[in-house]
Amino acid sequence: MSRVAPQPDLFAPPAAPAPPPPDPIAELSAQLARLRAMPAPPWRTASAAMAEEHHALGLARHAGPQAEALAAAILRETERLLAMTD
């Protein structure tokens, strides 16, 4: 076992840059459109619905008032869809 860490190749081509993060407004808009088009809840469990809600809230937290409004609409759509299962 060697105690020396491998050295990076100084002459290797640079690594490809990481892809840019998705636009939170576009992602929230797409999520809202998908939920509005659903005739029935797309989640198998309440945990899956909650995970999607938390993802929307996380995106909105850093993207400003427009994203917060979209997240609120997503939460309302989630509630509407979940009410179908009661």
Secondary structure, DSSP 4 states (H G I P E B T S, - for coil): --SSPPPP-TTSPPPPPPPPPPPHHHHHHHHHHHHHH-SS---SSHHHHHHHHHHHHHHHHTT-HHHHHHHHHHHHHHHHHHHTT-
